[in-house]
Amino acid sequence: MKKFNITVNGSAYEVEVEEVGGAVSSAPKAAPVAAPKAAPVAAPKAAPVAAPKAAPVAAGAEVISAPMPGKVLSVNCKAGDAVKSGDVLMILEAMKMQNEIMAPADGTVSEVRVTAGQNVATGDAMIVM
């Protein structure tokens, strides 16, 4: 038997290891040292529920779709708001970067299909103007 001192996460343990095929020691065996228990893992947070699919878009309406998958951090407009080209409609976080989603043209927001905290995939309709 060989004795080793092992440190795991800052806690020191003395262990005895028997070599396979080696000579068996007649030394009395010490009671095994209990390994520290791992801290309980917190349950993951539930993902935000996706908004229900909306009705088809009216003719002439412009749909602003998600350019990439990400999480909606904030929505800066609501249905009925008049917006100008370049106004920031929402902030979309993707790959730890905040991306401003801007109005492509002057118009009125007719429908907002996402909420803050919601995850979107590439091409998901977010706002209808």
C-alpha positions in Angstrom: 0.0 0.0 0.0 1.1 3.5 -0.8 -0.1 6.6 1.0 -0.8 9.8 -0.8 -2.0 13.3 0.2 -4.6 14.6 -2.2 -6.1 18.1 -2.2 -9.5 18.5 -3.9 -11.1 22.0 -4.0 -8.9 23.1 -1.1 -9.7 20.1 1.2 -6.7 17.8 1.9 -7.2 14.0 2.1 -4.9 11.2 3.0 -5.5 8.1 1.0 -4.0 4.6 0.7 -3.7 3.0 -2.7 -3.0 -0.7 -3.3 -1.1 -1.5 -6.3 -2.8 -4.2 -8.5 -0.7 -7.3 -8.6 1.6 -5.9 -5.9 2.3 -7.4 -2.6 -0.6 -7.1 -0.1 0.3 -5.2 3.0 -0.7 -6.7 6.4 -1.1 -3.2 7.9 -4.6 -2.6 9.3 -6.9 -0.7 7.0 -8.1 2.7 8.1 -11.7 3.6 7.7 -12.3 5.3 4.3 -12.5 9.0 4.3 -15.8 10.3 3.0 -15.4 12.5 0.0 -17.0 15.9 0.2 -20.5 16.1 -1.3 -20.9 18.3 -4.3 -23.0 21.4 -3.8 -26.5 21.0 -5.1 -27.0 22.3 -8.6 -29.7 24.9 -9.0 -32.4 24.1 -11.5 -32.0 26.0 -14.7 -34.4 28.9 -15.2 -37.3 28.2 -17.5 -36.9 29.8 -20.9 -39.4 32.6 -21.7 -42.4 31.4 -23.5 -42.6 32.3 -27.2 -45.4 34.5 -28.3 -48.2 32.8 -30.1 -48.0 32.9 -33.9 -49.8 36.0 -35.2 -52.2 36.2 -38.1 -50.8 36.8 -41.6 -49.5 40.2 -42.4 -51.7 42.6 -44.3 -50.8 43.6 -47.9 -48.3 46.5 -48.0 -47.2 46.0 -44.4 -43.5 45.6 -43.7 -42.3 42.9 -41.3 -39.1 43.4 -39.4 -37.6 40.0 -38.8 -34.8 38.8 -36.5 -31.5 39.1 -38.4 -29.9 36.5 -36.1 -30.9 34.3 -33.2 -30.8 36.1 -29.9 -32.7 37.4 -26.9 -34.9 40.5 -26.9 -33.5 42.8 -24.2 -36.0 45.7 -24.7 -38.8 46.8 -26.9 -38.9 50.6 -27.4 -42.2 50.8 -29.3 -45.8 49.6 -29.1 -48.6 49.2 -31.6 -49.8 52.6 -32.9 -46.5 54.4 -32.4 -45.3 56.6 -35.3 -41.6 55.9 -36.1 -39.1 57.5 -38.4 -36.5 55.7 -40.5 -33.5 54.9 -38.2 -35.5 54.9 -34.9 -34.4 52.2 -32.5 -37.3 49.8 -32.2 -35.7 47.2 -29.9 -32.4 45.8 -28.6 -31.5 42.2 -29.6 -28.7 40.5 -27.7 -26.8 38.0 -29.8 -23.3 36.5 -28.9 -23.0 38.9 -25.9 -23.5 41.9 -28.2 -26.4 44.4 -28.1 -27.8 45.0 -31.6 -30.1 47.9 -32.3 -33.0 46.9 -34.5 -34.0 50.1 -36.3 -37.0 51.1 -38.4 -36.2 50.7 -42.1 -38.6 53.5 -43.1 -41.1 56.1 -41.7 -44.4 54.5 -40.7 -46.6 53.4 -37.9 -46.1 50.2 -35.8 -49.2 48.1 -36.3 -48.1 45.0 -34.3 -45.3 44.1 -31.9 -44.9 40.3 -31.8 -42.1 39.9 -29.2 -41.6 40.8 -25.6 -38.5 41.6 -23.5 -36.8 38.4 -22.4 -38.1 36.4 -25.3 -35.7 34.3 -27.5 -36.0 34.6 -31.2 -34.6 32.6 -34.1 -33.3 34.0 -37.4 -36.2 35.2 -39.5 -38.8 35.3 -36.7 -41.2 38.2 -37.3 -40.7 40.8 -34.5 -42.5 43.9 -35.6 -45.1 44.7 -38.3 -45.2 48.3 -39.7 
